[in-house]
Amino acid sequence: MKNPSRLLRLLTLLQARRDWTGPELAERLEVSTRTVRRDIDKLRSLDYPVHAGTGPGARYRLGPGAALPPLLLDDDEAVAVAVALHTAAGSGVADIGDTALGALIKVEQVLPSRLRHRVGALRIATVPSAQGGSPVDVDLLTAVASACRDRQQLRFAYRSYDGGGSERRTEPHRLVSWGRRWYLVAWDLDRADWRSFRLDRIGPRPQTGPRFAAREPPGGDAAAFVSRGVADVWESQARIRLHAPADAVRDRLWPLHGRLVPIDGHSCMLHLGADSPQILAYLLVVLGVDFTVESPPGFAAHLRAVAGRLTAAADATERFQATP
């Protein structure tokens, strides 16, 4: 390959726009139209499906591929890349969303049809939250997403937080990535109510059933529905009275861990959850407001332990900085 960098530039141009004329590509690459035609043939030899029209004004277009050997990705890896870019595009992180969206468009443009179908199901059925995603089996993820997209009932074995098992019949609505986990928001047919299910607790072979008419979850927002329930399923729980109005602290909270309930103009109740009491204590410290922990009993010991570490660190810092 005499000029691989030029081939990469050509491929980038073809991915960035729907189609190009030969003279347009030649001008961008600063080569002749004859060189463009040779480079197009080289891309085709590498299994990139570049389509070309005939006659004056004919345009080049990069079509969906039949395989992915130039990218050295298998099917699951290609889907993983597309899912990661889709999540990043909706992450709300400054300067990342547009870049990820552009990359996602380029990746999807060359995916084989069998993979575009899987990625499309995930895009339709997934609601990204402001938190990160979670590692789940890609086959389970796409199966549940497809059921959401196609509005097919979903039946699966489910393991609850206490280890108990049950069979659930649902009308799946949306997938939500929240913290380190994925959740399915669905209407539970046997309980006649909305539920959120952790995907890592769903059995490996869910079964689809008949189609159903779509419903809307409470409030119409699947991500908000999950956030209201997630804080209540952490292993460690605390109920804290914050001595500040709810509006003054709402923006400092972590929806992944806490649920806020206004009390009056001077206080509010925080239901907080985390993996351990120690993490709960640190989360409370960084809120920056006065508080009283109403439950669980004995939580003062964790606060004193955190206070002791912070005091020791402050003393050590002062001694270090005072040393000539």
Buried (B, 14 or more C-beta within 10 A) or exposed (E): EEBEEBBEBBBEBBBEEEBBBBEBBBEBBEBEBEBBBEBBEBBEEEBBBBEEEEEEEEBBBBEEBEEBEEBEBEBBEBBBBBBBBBBBBBBEEEEEBEEBBBBBEBBBBBBBEEBBEBBBBBBBBBBBBBBBBBEBEBEBBBBBBBBBBEBBBBBBBBBEEEEEEEEBBBBBBBBBBBBEBBBBBBBBBEEEEBBBBBBBBBBEEBBBBEEBEEEEBEEEBBBBBBBBBBBEEBEBBBBBBBEBBBEEBEEBBBBBBBBBEEEEEEBBBBBBBBEEBBBBBBBBEEBEBEBEBEEEEEBEEBBEEBEEEEEEEEEEEEEEEEEE
